[in-house]
Amino acid sequence: MRISTLIGTSLATAAAAFIGSVVTKPAVETWYPKLAKPSFVPPDWAFPVAWTALYADIAVTSAVTLDQLDENGEHTQRQRYLAALGANLVLNGGWSWIYFGRGALGTASVAAAALTVSGADLARRTAQTNPAAGAALAPYPAWCAFATVLSTSTWWLNRGRQSPAVS
């Protein structure tokens, strides 16, 4: 893995994380604690721990994959991987904006499902190039699937209420 590639993937994942944290922090301090939540919601401290580990995982496994595709001369596949990674990170930051920034819980559930599919696609692409890196990335779509269930359950418990971001 080249350091320049790792810096690039790290900056891209850090940008998604930054966008997510900017819109999440005000909500977590105001309306989010007032939501009805399912019994299986993890403690608040678990989210930044999980997401930090997952963003690091995405950065490293993506750098490994991109460099291996480059070394194998698979430039078209490398471009497709970059596009899939970019789309995934946009969905990732977008979910935070929809859920925490707008308080659109139902729409956020759909976005979380799209993020899960995108994460699974990224893990599949990674595994095709490097099975070990693909296995290392497998927790990411699994966490996104859990987040989809959690997001949908929270929306269901709070349906019929005004958007929490505007109340």
DSSP file (Angstrom, degrees, kcal/mol; ACC not computed):
  #  RESIDUE AA STRUCTURE BP1 BP2  ACC     N-H-->O    O-->H-N    N-H-->O    O-->H-N    TCO  KAPPA ALPHA  PHI   PSI    X-CA   Y-CA   Z-CA
    1    1 A M              0   0    0      0, 0.0     2,-0.3     0, 0.0    63,-0.1   0.000 360.0 360.0 360.0 130.1    0.0    0.0    0.0
    2    2 A R     >  -     0   0    0     61,-0.3     4,-2.2     1,-0.1     3,-0.3  -0.638 360.0-134.1 -84.4 141.4    1.4    3.4   -1.0
    3    3 A I  H  > S+     0   0    0     -2,-0.3     4,-2.6     1,-0.2     5,-0.2   0.858 105.9  58.2 -62.5 -35.4    1.3    6.1    1.6
    4    4 A S  H  > S+     0   0    0      2,-0.2     4,-1.9     1,-0.2    -1,-0.2   0.879 107.4  46.8 -63.9 -37.0   -0.1    8.6   -1.0
    5    5 A T  H  > S+     0   0    0     -3,-0.3     4,-2.7     2,-0.2     5,-0.3   0.918 111.8  50.3 -69.3 -43.3   -3.1    6.3   -1.6
    6    6 A L  H  X S+     0   0    0     -4,-2.2     4,-2.4     1,-0.2    -2,-0.2   0.887 109.2  51.8 -62.6 -38.6   -3.7    5.9    2.1
    7    7 A I  H  X S+     0   0    0     -4,-2.6     4,-2.6     2,-0.2    -1,-0.2   0.928 110.9  49.0 -62.5 -43.6   -3.6    9.7    2.5
    8    8 A G  H  X S+     0   0    0     -4,-1.9     4,-2.0     2,-0.2    -2,-0.2   0.929 114.6  42.4 -62.2 -46.9   -6.1   10.1   -0.2
    9    9 A T  H  X S+     0   0    0     -4,-2.7     4,-2.4     2,-0.2     5,-0.2   0.853 114.4  52.8 -70.3 -32.5   -8.6    7.5    1.1
   10   10 A S  H  X S+     0   0    0     -4,-2.4     4,-2.5    -5,-0.3    -2,-0.2   0.912 109.5  48.0 -67.5 -41.9   -8.0    8.8    4.7
   11   11 A L  H  X S+     0   0    0     -4,-2.6     4,-2.0     2,-0.2    -2,-0.2   0.899 112.1  50.2 -64.5 -39.8   -8.8   12.3    3.6
   12   12 A A  H  X S+     0   0    0     -4,-2.0     4,-1.7     2,-0.2    -2,-0.2   0.930 114.3  42.8 -65.5 -45.0  -12.0   11.2    1.8
   13   13 A T  H  X S+     0   0    0     -4,-2.4     4,-2.5     1,-0.2    -2,-0.2   0.876 112.1  54.8 -69.7 -35.0  -13.2    9.2    4.7
   14   14 A A  H  X S+     0   0    0     -4,-2.5     4,-2.7    -5,-0.2    -1,-0.2   0.875 105.5  53.6 -64.3 -35.7  -12.3   12.0    7.1
   15   15 A A  H  X S+     0   0    0     -4,-2.0     4,-2.5     2,-0.2    -1,-0.2   0.928 109.9  46.5 -64.1 -44.2  -14.4   14.4    5.0
   16   16 A A  H  X S+     0   0    0     -4,-1.7     4,-2.3     1,-0.2    -2,-0.2   0.916 114.0  48.7 -62.8 -42.2  -17.4   12.1    5.3
   17   17 A A  H  X S+     0   0    0     -4,-2.5     4,-2.6     2,-0.2    -2,-0.2   0.901 110.8  50.7 -64.2 -40.8  -16.8   11.7    9.0
   18   18 A F  H  X S+     0   0    0     -4,-2.7     4,-2.5     2,-0.2    -2,-0.2   0.933 110.2  48.7 -63.8 -46.6  -16.5   15.5    9.4
   19   19 A I  H  X S+     0   0    0     -4,-2.5     4,-1.7     1,-0.2     5,-0.2   0.933 113.0  49.1 -58.8 -45.8  -19.7   16.2    7.6
   20   20 A G  H  X S+     0   0    0     -4,-2.3     4,-1.7     1,-0.2    -2,-0.2   0.910 112.5  46.6 -60.7 -43.1  -21.5   13.6    9.7
   21   21 A S  H  X S+     0   0    0     -4,-2.6     4,-2.2     1,-0.2    -1,-0.2   0.860 106.8  57.7 -71.5 -33.7  -20.2   15.0   13.0
   22   22 A V  H  < S+     0   0    0     -4,-2.5    -1,-0.2     1,-0.2    -2,-0.2   0.907 116.0  34.9 -62.8 -41.4  -21.0   18.6   12.1
   23   23 A V  H  X S+     0   0    0     -4,-1.7     4,-0.7    -5,-0.2    -1,-0.2   0.744 117.7  54.0 -85.3 -22.4  -24.7   17.8   11.6
   24   24 A T  H  X S+     0   0    0     -4,-1.7     4,-2.7    -5,-0.2     5,-0.3   0.914  95.7  64.4 -77.3 -43.6  -24.9   15.2   14.3
   25   25 A K  H  X S+     0   0    0     -4,-2.2     4,-1.4     1,-0.2    -1,-0.1   0.887 102.6  45.8 -53.3 -50.5  -23.5   17.2   17.3
   26   26 A P  H  > S+     0   0    0      0, 0.0     4,-0.6     0, 0.0    -1,-0.2   0.899 114.9  48.7 -62.2 -37.2  -26.3   19.8   17.5
   27   27 A A  H ><>S+     0   0    0     -4,-0.7     5,-2.3    -3,-0.2     3,-1.0   0.906 108.0  53.1 -67.5 -41.2  -29.0   17.1   17.2
   28   28 A V  H 3<5S+     0   0    0     -4,-2.7    -1,-0.2     1,-0.3    -3,-0.1   0.781 111.8  47.8 -65.0 -25.7  -27.4   14.9   19.8
   29   29 A E  H 3<5S+     0   0    0     -4,-1.4    -1,-0.3    -5,-0.3    -2,-0.2   0.555 127.2  18.8 -90.4  -8.7  -27.4   17.9   22.2
   30   30 A T  T <<5S+     0   0    0     -3,-1.0     4,-0.3    -4,-0.6    -3,-0.2   0.570 129.3   3.7-124.4 -86.1  -31.1   18.9   21.5
   31   31 A W  T >>5S+     0   0    0     -5,-0.2     3,-1.3     1,-0.2     4,-0.5   0.776 108.4  73.8 -88.1 -27.6  -33.8   16.8   19.9
   32   32 A Y  G >4<S+     0   0    0     -5,-2.3     3,-1.6     1,-0.3    -4,-0.2   0.891  93.5  54.9 -57.9 -42.9  -32.2   13.3   19.5
   33   33 A P  G 34 S+     0   0    0      0, 0.0    -1,-0.3     0, 0.0    -2,-0.1   0.756 103.5  58.4 -62.7 -20.2  -32.3   12.5   23.3
   34   34 A K  G <4 S+     0   0    0     -3,-1.3    -2,-0.2    -4,-0.3    -3,-0.1   0.582  84.3 105.2 -85.3 -10.3  -36.0   13.1   23.3
   35   35 A L  S << S-     0   0    0     -3,-1.6     2,-0.4    -4,-0.5   123,-0.1  -0.374  78.3-115.4 -69.2 146.7  -36.8   10.5   20.6
   36   36 A A        -     0   0    0    118,-0.2   121,-0.1    -2,-0.1   122,-0.1  -0.704  42.5-168.7 -73.8 133.1  -38.4    7.2   21.5
   37   37 A K        -     0   0    0     -2,-0.4   117,-0.1   120,-0.1   113,-0.0  -0.919  23.3-100.6-128.5 152.9  -35.8    4.6   20.7
   38   38 A P    >   -     0   0    0      0, 0.0     3,-1.5     0, 0.0   116,-0.0  -0.250  36.3-110.4 -67.7 161.1  -35.9    0.8   20.5
   39   39 A S  T 3  S+     0   0    0      1,-0.3    -2,-0.0     0, 0.0     0, 0.0   0.717 113.6  61.2 -65.1 -21.4  -34.6   -1.3   23.4
   40   40 A F  T 3   +     0   0    0      2,-0.0    -1,-0.3   110,-0.0   110,-0.1   0.305  69.9 128.1 -93.4  10.6  -31.6   -2.5   21.3
   41   41 A V    <   -     0   0    0     -3,-1.5     3,-0.1     1,-0.1    -4,-0.0  -0.485  61.0-123.2 -66.0 130.6  -30.1    1.0   20.7
   42   42 A P        -     0   0    0      0, 0.0    -1,-0.1     0, 0.0     5,-0.1  -0.243  36.5 -83.8 -67.9 163.6  -26.4    0.9   21.8
   43   43 A P    >>  -     0   0    0      0, 0.0     3,-1.8     0, 0.0     4,-0.6  -0.319  43.9-107.4 -64.1 154.5  -25.1    3.4   24.4
   44   44 A D  T >4 S+     0   0    0      1,-0.3     3,-0.9     2,-0.2     0, 0.0   0.830 116.9  60.2 -54.7 -37.0  -24.2    6.8   23.0
   45   45 A W  T 3> S+     0   0    0      1,-0.2     4,-1.2     2,-0.2    -1,-0.3   0.749  93.1  68.1 -65.6 -22.7  -20.4    6.2   23.4
   46   46 A A  H <> S+     0   0    0     -3,-1.8     4,-2.8     1,-0.2     5,-0.2   0.814  89.8  62.8 -68.9 -30.2  -20.6    3.2   21.0
   47   47 A F  H <X S+     0   0    0     -3,-0.9     4,-2.9    -4,-0.6     5,-0.3   0.951 105.0  41.1 -66.4 -51.3  -21.4    5.2   17.9
   48   48 A P  H  > S+     0   0    0      0, 0.0     4,-2.1     0, 0.0    -1,-0.2   0.873 117.0  51.0 -65.8 -32.0  -18.2    7.3   17.7
   49   49 A V  H  X S+     0   0    0     -4,-1.2     4,-2.0     2,-0.2    -2,-0.2   0.958 114.3  42.9 -65.3 -49.7  -16.1    4.3   18.6
   50   50 A A  H  X S+     0   0    0     -4,-2.8     4,-2.6     1,-0.2     5,-0.2   0.937 116.2  47.0 -62.5 -47.8  -17.8    2.1   15.9
   51   51 A W  H  X S+     0   0    0     -4,-2.9     4,-2.8    -5,-0.2     5,-0.2   0.871 109.8  52.8 -67.7 -35.8  -17.7    4.8   13.2
   52   52 A T  H  X S+     0   0    0     -4,-2.1     4,-2.1    -5,-0.3    -1,-0.2   0.941 112.8  45.1 -62.2 -45.7  -14.1    5.8   13.9
   53   53 A A  H  X S+     0   0    0     -4,-2.0     4,-2.2    -5,-0.2    -2,-0.2   0.906 114.5  48.9 -63.4 -41.7  -13.0    2.1   13.5
   54   54 A L  H  X S+     0   0    0     -4,-2.6     4,-2.8     2,-0.2    -2,-0.2   0.905 109.9  50.1 -68.4 -40.9  -15.2    1.7   10.4
   55   55 A Y  H  X S+     0   0    0     -4,-2.8     4,-2.4     2,-0.2    -1,-0.2   0.912 111.8  48.7 -63.4 -40.7  -13.9    4.9    8.7
   56   56 A A  H  X S+     0   0    0     -4,-2.1     4,-2.5    -5,-0.2     5,-0.2   0.909 111.2  51.2 -62.3 -41.1  -10.3    3.7    9.4
   57   57 A D  H  X S+     0   0    0     -4,-2.2     4,-2.7     2,-0.2     5,-0.4   0.923 110.3  48.3 -60.4 -47.0  -11.2    0.3    7.9
   58   58 A I  H  X S+     0   0    0     -4,-2.8     4,-2.1     1,-0.2     5,-0.3   0.927 112.2  49.6 -60.4 -45.6  -12.7    1.9    4.8
   59   59 A A  H  X S+     0   0    0     -4,-2.4     4,-1.9     2,-0.2    -2,-0.2   0.930 116.5  40.1 -61.1 -47.4   -9.6    4.0    4.3
   60   60 A V  H  X S+     0   0    0     -4,-2.5     4,-2.5     2,-0.2     5,-0.2   0.945 117.7  45.1 -71.0 -48.9   -7.1    1.2    4.7
   61   61 A T  H  X S+     0   0    0     -4,-2.7     4,-2.2    -5,-0.2    -1,-0.2   0.865 114.4  50.2 -66.6 -33.4   -8.9   -1.5    2.8
   62   62 A S  H  X S+     0   0    0     -4,-2.1     4,-3.0    -5,-0.4     5,-0.2   0.910 110.0  49.8 -69.4 -40.8   -9.7    0.9    0.0
   63   63 A A  H  X S+     0   0    0     -4,-1.9     4,-2.4    -5,-0.3   -61,-0.3   0.929 111.8  48.6 -62.0 -44.2   -6.1    2.0   -0.3
   64   64 A V  H  X S+     0   0    0     -4,-2.5     4,-2.2     1,-0.2    -2,-0.2   0.933 114.8  45.8 -59.0 -46.4   -5.0   -1.6   -0.4
   65   65 A T  H  X S+     0   0    0     -4,-2.2     4,-2.8     2,-0.2     5,-0.2   0.931 112.0  49.6 -65.5 -47.2   -7.6   -2.4   -3.1
   66   66 A L  H  X S+     0   0    0     -4,-3.0     4,-2.1     1,-0.2    -1,-0.2   0.914 113.3  46.6 -60.1 -43.7   -6.8    0.7   -5.2
   67   67 A D  H  X S+     0   0    0     -4,-2.4     4,-2.8    -5,-0.2    -1,-0.2   0.891 112.2  50.1 -66.7 -38.5   -3.1    0.0   -5.2
   68   68 A Q  H  X S+     0   0    0     -4,-2.2     4,-2.1    -5,-0.2     6,-0.2   0.917 110.7  49.3 -67.1 -41.3   -3.5   -3.6   -6.0
   69   69 A L  H  <>S+     0   0    0     -4,-2.8     5,-2.5     2,-0.2     4,-0.3   0.906 112.7  48.8 -61.7 -40.2   -5.8   -2.8   -9.0
   70   70 A D  H ><5S+     0   0    0     -4,-2.1     3,-1.4    -5,-0.2    -2,-0.2   0.934 111.3  48.6 -63.4 -47.3   -3.2   -0.3  -10.1
   71   71 A E  H 3<5S+     0   0    0     -4,-2.8    -1,-0.2     1,-0.3    -2,-0.2   0.818 110.1  52.7 -63.5 -31.4   -0.4   -2.8   -9.8
   72   72 A N  T 3<5S-     0   0    0     -4,-2.1    -1,-0.3    -5,-0.2    -2,-0.2   0.482 114.2-118.4 -82.3  -2.4   -2.5   -5.4  -11.7
   73   73 A G  T < 5 +     0   0    0     -3,-1.4     2,-1.4    -4,-0.3     3,-0.3   0.695  69.3 140.3  73.3  18.5   -3.1   -2.9  -14.6
   74   74 A E     >< +     0   0    0     -5,-2.5     4,-2.0    -6,-0.2    -1,-0.2  -0.533  13.5 155.8 -93.2  68.6   -6.8   -3.0  -13.9
   75   75 A H  H  >  +     0   0    0     -2,-1.4     4,-2.2     1,-0.2    -1,-0.2   0.841  69.0  51.7 -69.4 -35.3   -7.3    0.7  -14.5
   76   76 A T  H  > S+     0   0    0     -3,-0.3     4,-2.2     2,-0.2    -1,-0.2   0.932 111.8  47.3 -66.1 -44.3  -11.0    0.5  -15.5
   77   77 A Q  H  > S+     0   0    0      1,-0.2     4,-2.4     2,-0.2    -2,-0.2   0.860 110.1  54.1 -64.2 -34.6  -11.8   -1.5  -12.3
   78   78 A R  H  X S+     0   0    0     -4,-2.0     4,-2.6     2,-0.2    -1,-0.2   0.920 108.8  47.9 -64.3 -43.7   -9.8    1.0  -10.3
   79   79 A Q  H  X S+     0   0    0     -4,-2.2     4,-2.2     1,-0.2    -2,-0.2   0.896 112.0  49.9 -63.9 -39.9  -11.9    3.9  -11.7
   80   80 A R  H  X S+     0   0    0     -4,-2.2     4,-2.4     2,-0.2    -2,-0.2   0.884 110.2  50.4 -66.1 -38.0  -15.1    1.9  -10.9
   81   81 A Y  H  X S+     0   0    0     -4,-2.4     4,-3.0     2,-0.2     5,-0.2   0.931 109.2  50.9 -65.1 -44.7  -13.9    1.3   -7.4
   82   82 A L  H  X S+     0   0    0     -4,-2.6     4,-2.7     1,-0.2    -2,-0.2   0.904 110.9  49.1 -58.5 -41.4  -13.1    4.9   -6.9
   83   83 A A  H  X S+     0   0    0     -4,-2.2     4,-2.6     2,-0.2    -1,-0.2   0.914 112.1  48.0 -64.5 -42.7  -16.6    5.8   -8.1
   84   84 A A  H  X S+     0   0    0     -4,-2.4     4,-2.3     2,-0.2    -2,-0.2   0.903 112.9  48.6 -65.4 -40.8  -18.2    3.2   -5.7
   85   85 A L  H  X S+     0   0    0     -4,-3.0     4,-2.5     2,-0.2    -2,-0.2   0.933 112.4  48.6 -63.7 -46.1  -16.1    4.5   -2.8
   86   86 A G  H  X S+     0   0    0     -4,-2.7     4,-2.1    -5,-0.2    -2,-0.2   0.924 112.1  48.2 -60.2 -45.7  -17.1    8.1   -3.6
   87   87 A A  H  X S+     0   0    0     -4,-2.6     4,-2.5     1,-0.2    -1,-0.2   0.903 111.3  51.7 -61.7 -41.0  -20.7    7.2   -3.9
   88   88 A N  H  X S+     0   0    0     -4,-2.3     4,-2.3     1,-0.2    -2,-0.2   0.917 110.0  47.4 -63.2 -43.5  -20.5    5.3   -0.6
   89   89 A L  H  X S+     0   0    0     -4,-2.5     4,-2.4     2,-0.2     5,-0.2   0.851 110.9  51.9 -69.4 -33.1  -18.9    8.2    1.3
   90   90 A V  H  X S+     0   0    0     -4,-2.1     4,-2.8    -5,-0.2    -2,-0.2   0.931 111.6  47.1 -65.4 -45.3  -21.5   10.7   -0.2
   91   91 A L  H  X S+     0   0    0     -4,-2.5     4,-2.5     2,-0.2    -2,-0.2   0.888 110.8  53.9 -60.8 -38.5  -24.3    8.3    1.0
   92   92 A N  H  X S+     0   0    0     -4,-2.3     4,-1.3     2,-0.2    -2,-0.2   0.958 114.9  37.3 -63.1 -52.4  -22.6    8.1    4.4
   93   93 A G  H  X S+     0   0    0     -4,-2.4     4,-1.9     1,-0.2    -1,-0.2   0.862 114.8  57.8 -66.3 -34.9  -22.4   11.8    5.0
   94   94 A G  H  X S+     0   0    0     -4,-2.8     4,-2.7    -5,-0.2    -2,-0.2   0.874 100.5  55.8 -64.2 -38.4  -25.8   12.2    3.4
   95   95 A W  H  X S+     0   0    0     -4,-2.5     4,-3.1     1,-0.2     5,-0.3   0.938 107.2  49.8 -60.1 -45.1  -27.5    9.9    5.8
   96   96 A S  H  X>S+     0   0    0     -4,-1.3     4,-2.0     1,-0.2     5,-1.5   0.910 111.6  48.6 -59.7 -41.9  -26.2   12.0    8.7
   97   97 A W  I  <>S+     0   0    0     -4,-1.9     5,-1.6     3,-0.2     6,-0.3   0.918 114.9  44.6 -64.4 -43.7  -27.5   15.1    7.1
   98   98 A I  I  <5S+     0   0    0     -4,-2.7     6,-2.2     3,-0.2     5,-0.4   0.940 123.3  34.7 -66.1 -47.6  -31.0   13.6    6.4
   99   99 A Y  I  X5S+     0   0    0     -4,-3.1     4,-0.6     4,-0.2    -3,-0.2   0.982 135.3  18.3 -74.3 -59.2  -31.3   12.0    9.9
  100  100 A F  I  <5S+     0   0    0     -4,-2.0    -3,-0.2    -5,-0.3    -2,-0.1   0.859 129.2  45.2 -86.3 -36.8  -29.6   14.5   12.2
  101  101 A G  I  4<S+     0   0    0     -5,-1.5    -3,-0.2    -4,-0.2    -4,-0.2   0.893 131.9  18.2 -75.2 -40.1  -29.6   17.6   10.1
  102  102 A R  T  4<S-     0   0    0     -5,-1.6    63,-0.3    -4,-0.3    -3,-0.2   0.641  89.4-134.0-105.4 -19.9  -33.2   17.4    8.8
  103  103 A G     <  +     0   0    0     -4,-0.6     2,-1.5    -5,-0.4    -4,-0.2   0.759  51.8 150.1  68.8  23.5  -34.8   15.0   11.3
  104  104 A A     >  +     0   0    0     -6,-2.2     4,-2.5     1,-0.2    -1,-0.2  -0.635  16.4 173.0 -89.1  80.3  -36.3   13.2    8.3
  105  105 A L  H  > S+     0   0    0     -2,-1.5     4,-1.5     1,-0.2    50,-0.2   0.870  72.2  47.9 -64.0 -41.4  -36.4    9.8   10.1
  106  106 A G  H  > S+     0   0    0      2,-0.2     4,-1.4     1,-0.2     3,-0.2   0.934 114.7  45.6 -65.4 -45.7  -38.4    7.9    7.4
  107  107 A T  H  > S+     0   0    0      1,-0.2     4,-2.4     2,-0.2    -2,-0.2   0.878 109.2  57.1 -63.5 -37.3  -36.2    9.2    4.6
  108  108 A A  H  X S+     0   0    0     -4,-2.5     4,-2.6     1,-0.2    -1,-0.2   0.832 101.1  57.1 -63.5 -31.8  -33.1    8.4    6.6
  109  109 A S  H  X S+     0   0    0     -4,-1.5     4,-1.9    -3,-0.2    -1,-0.2   0.910 108.3  46.1 -64.9 -41.2  -34.2    4.8    6.9
  110  110 A V  H  X S+     0   0    0     -4,-1.4     4,-2.2     2,-0.2    -2,-0.2   0.915 113.0  50.0 -65.5 -42.9  -34.3    4.6    3.1
  111  111 A A  H  X S+     0   0    0     -4,-2.4     4,-2.5     1,-0.2    -2,-0.2   0.881 108.2  53.3 -63.1 -38.2  -30.9    6.3    2.9
  112  112 A A  H  X S+     0   0    0     -4,-2.6     4,-2.2     2,-0.2    -1,-0.2   0.890 108.0  50.4 -64.3 -38.8  -29.5    3.8    5.5
  113  113 A A  H  X S+     0   0    0     -4,-1.9     4,-2.3     2,-0.2    -2,-0.2   0.912 110.6  49.2 -64.4 -41.7  -30.7    0.9    3.3
  114  114 A A  H  X S+     0   0    0     -4,-2.2     4,-2.5     1,-0.2    -2,-0.2   0.897 110.3  51.4 -63.6 -39.5  -29.0    2.5    0.3
  115  115 A L  H  X S+     0   0    0     -4,-2.5     4,-2.9     2,-0.2    -2,-0.2   0.877 107.8  52.6 -64.3 -37.8  -25.9    2.9    2.4
  116  116 A T  H  X S+     0   0    0     -4,-2.2     4,-2.5    28,-0.2    -2,-0.2   0.935 110.8  46.3 -62.7 -46.4  -26.0   -0.8    3.4
  117  117 A V  H  X S+     0   0    0     -4,-2.3     4,-2.3     2,-0.2    -2,-0.2   0.924 114.3  48.3 -61.8 -44.0  -26.3   -1.8   -0.3
  118  118 A S  H  X S+     0   0    0     -4,-2.5     4,-2.4     2,-0.2    -2,-0.2   0.902 111.4  49.9 -63.4 -41.9  -23.4    0.5   -1.2
  119  119 A G  H  X S+     0   0    0     -4,-2.9     4,-2.4     2,-0.2    -1,-0.2   0.896 110.7  49.6 -63.9 -40.2  -21.3   -0.8    1.7
  120  120 A A  H  X S+     0   0    0     -4,-2.5     4,-2.4     2,-0.2    -2,-0.2   0.890 110.8  50.6 -65.1 -38.9  -21.9   -4.4    0.7
  121  121 A D  H  X S+     0   0    0     -4,-2.3     4,-2.7     2,-0.2    -2,-0.2   0.910 110.1  49.6 -64.3 -41.9  -21.0   -3.5   -2.9
  122  122 A L  H  X S+     0   0    0     -4,-2.4     4,-2.4     1,-0.2    -2,-0.2   0.920 111.8  48.1 -63.5 -43.1  -17.8   -1.9   -1.7
  123  123 A A  H  X S+     0   0    0     -4,-2.4     4,-2.6     2,-0.2    -1,-0.2   0.890 111.8  50.7 -63.8 -38.9  -16.9   -4.9    0.4
  124  124 A R  H  X S+     0   0    0     -4,-2.4     4,-2.1     2,-0.2    -2,-0.2   0.936 111.3  47.1 -63.3 -46.7  -17.7   -7.2   -2.6
  125  125 A R  H  X S+     0   0    0     -4,-2.7     4,-1.2     1,-0.2    -2,-0.2   0.897 113.3  49.6 -61.6 -40.0  -15.4   -5.2   -4.9
  126  126 A T  H  X S+     0   0    0     -4,-2.4     4,-3.2    -5,-0.2     3,-0.5   0.933 110.3  49.8 -64.5 -45.9  -12.7   -5.2   -2.2
  127  127 A A  H  < S+     0   0    0     -4,-2.6    -1,-0.2     1,-0.2    -2,-0.2   0.830 104.2  59.2 -64.6 -33.0  -13.0   -9.0   -1.8
  128  128 A Q  H  < S+     0   0    0     -4,-2.1    -1,-0.2     1,-0.2    -2,-0.2   0.860 117.1  32.8 -63.6 -33.5  -12.7   -9.6   -5.5
  129  129 A T  H  < S+     0   0    0     -4,-1.2    -2,-0.2    -3,-0.5    -1,-0.2   0.868 140.8   8.9 -88.7 -41.4   -9.4   -7.9   -5.6
  130  130 A N     X  -     0   0    0     -4,-3.2     4,-2.5    -5,-0.2     3,-0.3  -0.831  62.0-163.0-145.5  98.7   -8.1   -8.8   -2.1
  131  131 A P  H  > S+     0   0    0      0, 0.0     4,-2.3     0, 0.0     5,-0.2   0.844  92.4  52.3 -54.8 -37.6  -10.1  -11.4   -0.2
  132  132 A A  H  > S+     0   0    0      2,-0.2     4,-2.1     1,-0.2     5,-0.1   0.921 111.2  46.3 -66.6 -42.3   -8.4  -10.6    3.1
  133  133 A A  H  > S+     0   0    0     -3,-0.3     4,-1.5     2,-0.2    -1,-0.2   0.884 111.2  53.5 -66.1 -37.5   -9.2   -6.8    2.7
  134  134 A G  H  X S+     0   0    0     -4,-2.5     4,-0.8    -8,-0.4    -2,-0.2   0.907 109.0  48.2 -62.4 -42.0  -12.7   -7.8    1.8
  135  135 A A  H >< S+     0   0    0     -4,-2.3     3,-0.6     1,-0.2    -1,-0.2   0.883 109.4  53.5 -65.1 -37.6  -13.1   -9.8    4.9
  136  136 A A  H 3< S+     0   0    0     -4,-2.1    -1,-0.2     1,-0.2    -2,-0.2   0.808 109.9  48.2 -66.1 -29.0  -11.7   -6.9    6.9
  137  137 A L  H >< S+     0   0    0     -4,-1.5     3,-1.8     1,-0.2    -1,-0.2   0.595  84.8  93.7 -87.0 -11.3  -14.3   -4.6    5.4
  138  138 A A  T <X S+     0   0    0     -4,-0.8     4,-1.4    -3,-0.6    -1,-0.2   0.798  75.0  63.2 -55.0 -33.5  -17.3   -7.0    6.1
  139  139 A P  H 3> S+     0   0    0      0, 0.0     4,-2.8     0, 0.0    -1,-0.3   0.808  93.0  67.5 -62.5 -25.0  -18.2   -5.3    9.4
  140  140 A Y  H <> S+     0   0    0     -3,-1.8     4,-2.4     2,-0.2    -2,-0.2   0.969 104.3  37.2 -63.2 -56.1  -19.0   -2.1    7.6
  141  141 A P  H  > S+     0   0    0      0, 0.0     4,-2.3     0, 0.0    -1,-0.2   0.844 115.7  57.0 -65.7 -28.2  -22.1   -3.3    5.7
  142  142 A A  H  X S+     0   0    0     -4,-1.4     4,-2.1     2,-0.2    -2,-0.2   0.933 109.2  44.7 -64.7 -43.7  -23.1   -5.3    8.7
  143  143 A W  H  X S+     0   0    0     -4,-2.8     4,-2.8     2,-0.2    -1,-0.2   0.899 112.2  52.8 -65.5 -39.9  -23.0   -2.2   10.9
  144  144 A C  H  X S+     0   0    0     -4,-2.4     4,-2.0    -5,-0.2   -28,-0.2   0.883 108.0  51.0 -63.2 -37.6  -24.9   -0.3    8.2
  145  145 A A  H  X S+     0   0    0     -4,-2.3     4,-2.1     2,-0.2    -1,-0.2   0.919 111.0  48.0 -64.6 -42.6  -27.6   -3.0    8.1
  146  146 A F  H  X S+     0   0    0     -4,-2.1     4,-2.9     1,-0.2    -2,-0.2   0.917 110.3  52.3 -61.2 -42.9  -27.9   -2.7   11.9
  147  147 A A  H  X S+     0   0    0     -4,-2.8     4,-3.0     1,-0.2    -1,-0.2   0.846 106.7  54.0 -62.4 -34.0  -28.1    1.1   11.5
  148  148 A T  H  X S+     0   0    0     -4,-2.0     4,-2.7   -36,-0.2     5,-0.2   0.933 110.9  44.7 -65.1 -46.0  -30.9    0.6    9.0
  149  149 A V  H  X S+     0   0    0     -4,-2.1     4,-2.5     2,-0.2    -2,-0.2   0.925 116.4  46.9 -63.0 -44.7  -32.9   -1.5   11.4
  150  150 A L  H  X S+     0   0    0     -4,-2.9     4,-2.3     2,-0.2    -2,-0.2   0.922 114.0  47.1 -63.3 -45.5  -32.2    1.0   14.2
  151  151 A S  H  X S+     0   0    0     -4,-3.0     4,-2.4     2,-0.2    -2,-0.2   0.918 114.5  46.7 -62.7 -45.1  -33.1    4.0   12.0
  152  152 A T  H  X S+     0   0    0     -4,-2.7     4,-2.6    -5,-0.2    -2,-0.2   0.899 112.3  50.0 -66.0 -41.3  -36.3    2.3   10.8
  153  153 A S  H  X S+     0   0    0     -4,-2.5     4,-2.3    -5,-0.2    -1,-0.2   0.896 111.4  48.9 -64.2 -40.3  -37.3    1.3   14.3
  154  154 A T  H  X S+     0   0    0     -4,-2.3     4,-1.2     2,-0.2    -2,-0.2   0.915 111.2  49.7 -66.2 -42.8  -36.7    4.8   15.7
  155  155 A W  H >X S+     0   0    0     -4,-2.4     3,-0.6   -50,-0.2     4,-0.5   0.938 111.0  50.4 -58.9 -46.0  -38.7    6.2   12.8
  156  156 A W  H >< S+     0   0    0     -4,-2.6     3,-0.9     1,-0.3    -2,-0.2   0.904 109.5  49.8 -60.8 -43.2  -41.6    3.8   13.5
  157  157 A L  H 3< S+     0   0    0     -4,-2.3    -1,-0.3     1,-0.2    -2,-0.2   0.736 119.9  37.4 -68.1 -21.9  -41.6    4.6   17.2
  158  158 A N  H X< S+     0   0    0     -4,-1.2     3,-1.6    -3,-0.6    -1,-0.2   0.257  84.1 134.1-114.0   9.8  -41.8    8.3   16.4
  159  159 A R  T <<  +     0   0    0     -3,-0.9     3,-0.1    -4,-0.5    -3,-0.1  -0.245  66.2  32.2 -62.4 149.3  -44.0    8.3   13.4
  160  160 A G  T 3  S+     0   0    0      1,-0.4    -1,-0.2     0, 0.0     2,-0.2   0.270  94.8 112.2  87.7 -13.3  -46.8   10.8   13.4
  161  161 A R  S <  S-     0   0    0     -3,-1.6    -1,-0.4     1,-0.1    -3,-0.1  -0.565  79.1 -96.1 -87.4 156.5  -44.7   13.4   15.3
  162  162 A Q        -     0   0    0     -2,-0.2     5,-0.1     1,-0.2    -1,-0.1  -0.366  61.7 -75.4 -63.2 150.9  -43.5   16.6   13.7
  163  163 A S    >>  -     0   0    0      1,-0.2     3,-1.8     3,-0.1     4,-0.7  -0.285  43.5-137.3 -49.1 124.0  -39.9   16.4   12.4
  164  164 A P  T 34 S+     0   0    0      0, 0.0     3,-0.4     0, 0.0    -1,-0.2   0.756  98.9  65.2 -62.0 -23.1  -37.8   16.4   15.5
  165  165 A A  T 34 S+     0   0    0    -63,-0.3   -62,-0.1     1,-0.2    -2,-0.1   0.727 109.3  37.6 -72.7 -19.5  -35.3   18.8   13.9
  166  166 A V  T <4        0   0    0     -3,-1.8    -1,-0.2   -64,-0.1    -3,-0.1   0.436 360.0 360.0-110.4  -0.9  -38.0   21.6   13.7
  167  167 A S     <        0   0    0     -4,-0.7    -2,-0.1    -3,-0.4    -1,-0.1   0.477 360.0 360.0 -89.8 360.0  -39.8   21.0   17.0
